[in-house]
Amino acid sequence: MAYKIAEDLCAACGTCIDECPVGAISAGDVYSIDPAMCTECGTCAGVCPVEAISLED
């Protein structure tokens, strides 16, 4: 499992990208998380101001 960003909620604010310790988050119109790099630490979800990040099912 890895964290994912809900495209319809992401504000592309940049808060999560600076917090990811392994650089798994990519910037764009909507940010994305590389599941192969994600270590499931949850740091990104904890700092997301719009709660757009959650664990994949």
C-alpha atoms as one frame of an Amber mdcrd trajectory, in Angstrom:
protein
   0.000   0.000   0.000   1.021   3.600  -0.494  -0.467   7.011   0.065  -2.378
   8.670  -2.760  -3.591  12.204  -3.428  -7.249  12.761  -4.321  -7.087  14.832
  -7.500 -10.440  16.481  -6.849  -9.295  17.734  -3.427  -5.624  18.625  -4.028
  -4.979  22.374  -3.949  -1.395  21.959  -5.258  -0.206  24.132  -2.370   3.185
  22.425  -2.044   2.984  21.671   1.669   3.336  17.907   1.247   6.213  17.923
  -1.232   8.562  19.622   1.230   7.678  17.152   3.987   8.200  13.863   2.123
  11.464  12.358   3.414  11.994  10.177   0.325  10.951  12.580  -2.441   7.999
  10.447  -3.578   5.741  13.429  -4.344   5.802  15.149  -7.730   4.504  18.653
  -8.411   2.072  19.514 -11.171  -1.408  20.929 -11.635  -2.282  18.260  -9.092
   0.447  16.569  -7.073   1.050  12.815  -7.250   2.799  10.218  -5.106   4.997
   7.512  -6.643   3.776   4.304  -4.946   7.114   2.579  -5.575   8.935   5.259
  -3.563   6.336   5.830  -0.814   7.392   4.380   2.551   3.931   4.871   4.104
   5.279   7.196   6.793   2.146   9.369   6.672   3.966  12.669   6.979   2.321
  14.039   3.833  -1.175  13.181   5.037  -0.473  14.818   8.378   0.434  18.171
   6.844  -2.127  18.362   4.012  -4.376  21.356   4.799  -7.273  20.014   2.706
  -6.989  16.351   3.782  -6.486  15.199   0.181  -3.983  12.450   1.049  -4.923
   8.980   2.273  -3.726   5.372   2.116  -4.687   3.456  -1.040  -7.058   0.563
  -0.545
